[in-house]
Amino acid sequence: MLLIIVGSGIVVAAYHLGRRTGMRQTIPWRPIFQLVEHRTHCLGQDHIRVQGELGPLLGVPAWAWSELFALRRPLARRSGTALRTAQ
């Protein structure tokens, strides 16, 4: 009898935790990367100001800021002739 009660409690708790997790939305990282890059490189704002303004507004966790401030190179695009010769 005790096992049935404990098992039922676990099932109910797992159900509620799963629903809460399922309703959570993920952060759209690409627009955030672009916004941070625009503010730091184009507008010349310092990292502390950008983190202070955007962090609470967008809910960005503290561990993600080092990646957000990392300088990235644009992706190399292949030309149309390179695509035709590769095929």
KAQUI-V864828 format. One record per pair of residues at least 24 apart in sequence whose ideal C-beta (glycine too) atoms are under 6 Angstrom apart, sorted by the first residue. I is the first residue (numbers start at 1). J is the second residue. Records with the same first field share a line. If there is no record, write none. Layout:
BEGIN
I=J  J
END
This chain:
BEGIN
36=68
END
